């Protein structure tokens, strides 16, 4: 798609939709713009998983122990 064609299509939209297109382009620029300059904006899958686990486990070390070995019972 050529830039002129894109501009023509956007100019046909109502003003509030043009703003929506502008906001989306700004989002894409923020997300992927650094990649064009050689920097990586997206996280690797490992980085995302590490952060997710870290956030999920945050503060658990401060939690009181609710159960002890005495609470373990084998039932048959």
Secondary structure, DSSP 8 states (H G I E B T S, - for coil): --HHHHHHHHHTS-HHHHHHHHHHHHHHHHHHHHHHTT---S--HHHHHHHHHHHHHTTGGGS-----GGG-----
